[in-house]
Amino acid sequence: MSLFYLVRHGETDWNREQVFRGRIDVALNRHGRRQAQAAAERLAEVAVAALYTSPLARARETADTIARGCALQCVTDEAFIDMDFGQWQGLALLEVKARFPEAYRIWQQSPEQAHIPAAESLAAVKERAVAGLTKLAQRHQDAAVGIVSHRVVCKLVMAWALGLDESAFWRIRQDTGCINTFEYAGQSPVVHTLNDTCHLTHLSEQRREADF
């Protein structure tokens, strides 16, 4: 049985400005770097044996901070890269609403049916992320494993861990810098924590943002 610590990367300016990120590289902002440090301090307490990360800069910077705190080398894994948002990448939320009103309506109301132009589907994101997790569970049996990823990936992984499908996407919140924990041995996962932000409460800038 592996114990997974699934971390959403720290905040970027595009999170705060509500710009769709997807596969575009965006660096952490000052608050995001502080969130990464807080996550590193939390994970240093639990003897994480291995650490994996999405290759995108915001996740990699978060993972590098955690790796230093845990005396580990982080490994990039494409299974945990952010969703490809196609034509929405790099656009602000208000622009997406104006240019793609019907696609955005479906994204909000029935995300499992969303067809964002040139984008990856939620089902495809979940499939690759769960396949990646299964490989890590086989590789790191009876060990604690850290993974740094993105909002969409984290939402879908935690929905899967709870026995829910992609239609539950908006029922699961993932704040920047949060930590989720669950057991997994290749069969039914057991969730320990969901969207845990207790390690972030001391940050003077910590605030309740929109789910973005």
C-alpha positions in Angstrom: 0.0 0.0 0.0 1.3 3.4 -1.0 0.4 6.6 0.8 0.1 9.5 -1.7 0.5 13.2 -1.0 -1.1 15.0 -3.9 -0.1 18.7 -3.9 -1.6 21.5 -6.1 1.2 23.9 -7.1 1.5 27.3 -5.5 -0.3 30.4 -6.7 0.7 32.2 -10.0 -0.4 35.7 -11.2 -2.7 33.9 -13.7 -4.5 32.1 -10.9 -5.2 35.5 -9.2 -6.2 37.1 -12.6 -8.3 34.1 -13.6 -6.5 33.3 -16.8 -6.6 29.8 -18.2 -3.1 28.3 -17.9 -3.1 24.7 -19.4 0.2 23.9 -20.9 1.5 27.4 -20.9 4.4 27.9 -18.5 3.7 30.4 -15.7 6.0 31.0 -12.8 4.9 31.1 -9.1 4.3 34.6 -7.7 5.5 35.6 -4.3 2.6 34.2 -2.5 2.9 30.9 -4.5 6.5 30.6 -3.4 5.5 31.0 0.2 2.8 28.3 -0.2 5.4 26.0 -1.7 7.6 26.5 1.3 4.8 25.8 3.6 4.0 22.6 1.8 7.6 21.6 1.9 7.7 22.1 5.7 4.5 20.0 6.0 5.8 17.1 3.9 9.2 17.1 5.6 7.4 15.8 8.7 6.1 12.6 7.0 9.2 11.0 5.5 8.2 11.2 1.8 10.3 8.6 0.0 9.8 9.8 -3.6 8.6 12.9 -5.3 7.1 13.4 -8.8 6.0 16.5 -10.6 4.3 17.8 -13.7 7.0 19.3 -16.0 5.4 22.7 -16.1 7.3 25.5 -14.3 4.7 26.3 -11.7 4.6 22.7 -10.5 8.3 22.1 -10.9 9.2 25.2 -8.8 6.8 23.9 -6.1 8.3 20.4 -6.3 11.8 21.7 -6.2 11.0 23.6 -3.0 9.5 20.4 -1.5 12.4 18.3 -2.7 14.9 20.6 -0.8 12.9 20.3 2.3 12.7 16.5 2.1 16.3 15.9 0.8 14.9 14.3 -2.4 15.3 14.6 -6.1 12.1 15.3 -7.9 11.2 13.4 -11.1 9.1 14.9 -13.8 6.2 12.7 -15.1 4.0 13.7 -18.0 1.1 11.8 -16.5 0.6 14.7 -14.1 0.9 17.6 -16.6 -2.0 20.1 -16.7 -5.0 19.7 -19.0 -4.5 21.0 -22.5 -7.1 23.7 -22.6 -6.7 24.2 -26.4 -8.0 27.5 -27.6 -8.8 28.7 -24.0 -5.1 28.7 -23.0 -3.8 32.1 -22.2 -7.3 33.7 -22.2 -8.9 35.5 -19.3 -12.1 34.0 -18.0 -14.2 37.0 -19.2 -12.8 36.6 -22.7 -13.6 32.9 -22.7 -17.2 33.6 -21.6 -17.5 36.2 -24.4 -15.9 34.2 -27.2 -17.1 30.7 -26.4 -20.4 31.2 -24.5 -22.0 27.8 -25.3 -18.8 25.8 -24.6 -18.3 27.7 -21.4 -21.9 27.0 -20.3 -21.4 23.3 -20.8 -18.0 23.5 -19.0 -19.8 25.0 -16.0 -22.9 22.9 -16.0 -21.8 19.5 -17.3 -18.0 19.4 -17.3 -17.9 15.8 -18.3 -19.6 16.7 -21.6 -17.4 19.8 -22.3 -15.9 20.2 -25.8 -13.4 23.0 -25.5 -12.0 23.7 -29.0 -8.7 21.8 -29.5 -8.6 20.8 -25.8 -8.0 17.6 -23.9 -11.1 16.0 -22.4 -11.6 15.5 -18.6 -11.8 11.7 -19.3 -8.4 11.7 -21.0 -6.8 13.7 -18.2 -8.2 11.3 -15.6 -7.1 8.2 -17.6 -3.5 9.3 -17.9 -3.2 10.5 -14.3 -4.7 7.3 -12.8 -2.4 5.2 -15.0 0.5 7.2 -13.7 -0.6 6.7 -10.1 -1.0 3.0 -10.6 2.6 2.7 -11.9 3.9 4.7 -8.9 1.9 2.4 -6.5 3.6 -0.6 -8.0 7.0 1.1 -7.9 6.8 2.4 -4.3 4.9 -0.2 -2.4 4.6 0.6 1.4 6.1 4.1 0.9 4.9 7.7 1.0 5.0 9.3 -2.4 4.6 13.0 -3.2 3.1 14.3 -6.4 2.8 18.0 -7.5 0.2 18.7 -10.1 -2.5 21.1 -11.2 -6.1 22.0 -10.4 -7.8 19.8 -13.0 -5.6 16.8 -12.4 -6.0 17.0 -8.6 -9.8 17.4 -8.9 -10.1 14.4 -11.2 -7.8 12.2 -9.1 -9.6 13.0 -5.9 -13.0 12.4 -7.6 -11.7 9.0 -8.8 -10.4 8.2 -5.3 -13.8 8.9 -3.9 -15.5 6.7 -6.5 -17.0 9.7 -8.5 -16.8 10.4 -12.2 -15.9 13.5 -14.1 -19.4 15.0 -13.5 -18.2 15.7 -9.9 -15.5 18.1 -11.1 -17.1 21.2 -9.6 -18.0 19.4 -6.3 -14.3 19.1 -5.4 -12.3 22.2 -4.5 -8.5 22.4 -4.9 -6.9 25.6 -3.5 -3.3 26.5 -4.6 -0.8 24.9 -2.3 -3.3 22.4 -0.9 -2.4 18.8 0.0 -4.5 15.7 -0.5 -3.7 12.3 1.0 -5.0 8.8 0.1 -3.9 5.2 0.3 -3.7 3.2 -2.9 -2.5 -0.3 -3.6 -3.9 -0.8 -7.1 -7.5 -1.3 -6.1 -9.9 1.0 -4.2 -8.2 4.1 -2.8 -8.9 5.3 0.7 -9.0 9.1 1.1 -7.4 10.6 4.3 -7.6 14.3 3.5 -9.0 16.5 0.8 -7.9 20.1 0.0 -6.0 20.4 3.2 -4.7 24.0 3.7 -4.0 23.9 7.4 -0.3 24.4 6.6 -1.1 27.7 4.9 -3.1 29.4 7.6 -0.1 31.3 9.0 0.5 33.1 5.7 -0.6 36.7 6.0 -1.7 36.8 2.3 -3.7 33.5 2.5 -7.2 34.2 1.2 -10.2 32.4 -0.1 -10.1 32.7 -3.9 -12.4 31.6 -6.6 -12.0 28.0 -7.8 -9.5 28.9 -10.5 
